[in-house]
């Protein structure tokens, strides 16, 4: 009976492992197939590209409630239960990379990134970039700022005329970039707009949360940005193509 019980447990663990690998394999297959179809038509689908679901984390994977299946490995980060909801905790030195797909490249479309965070300390919060262009959102002295490089244009989005600090409080941050306009909104209030700027294009614009292993290449001219990540938590992260 003992041997049979051990054998049953082993089969159960192997079955669970196969299910995880199968899920990841199907995800990769679905993403690659749909990406190839979109690229062949030179049209990328509109809608919700990413919507991390911290309530359904299982086996170290964060699922995305979006148009296309995606699972993000936690890679050692912790999900914390606070006041009946799950949060992605970010401690000093910790960061999270989102697996890349061409579906997550802006490709010149209107690109909307929105997330809700609680910040204990200054640092990098979110970036999406390659070596030549992209954008980064960070907190410096309690203020929320976004550095953007599109085409040959580089600019700063920041709230002006206020001394309000966002340290130790929840804030919803949204960056919206399209041809001719870039917007920064805080708690659903527009705080800065840049006009006559190019759309965000390019390939392999990788997404990173929190601490960065190295300063993103497109930031080589912005030495005032802290290389380390913020300390706090995410309660949501969404990316929309319009």
Beta strands, then each sheet from edge to edge (+ up, - down):
strand 1: 47-58
strand 2: 61-64
strand 3: 71-73
strand 4: 79-82
strand 5: 85-90
strand 6: 95-98
strand 7: 111-121
strand 8: 123-129
strand 9: 134-140
strand 10: 143-150
strand 11: 153-158
strand 12: 170-178
strand 13: 181-186
strand 14: 189-195
strand 15: 206-210
strand 16: 231-241
sheet 1: 3+ 2- 1+ 16- 5+ 4-
sheet 2: 3+ 2- 1+ 16- 7+ 12- 13+ 14-
sheet 3: 6+ 15- 8+ 9- 10+ 11-
end
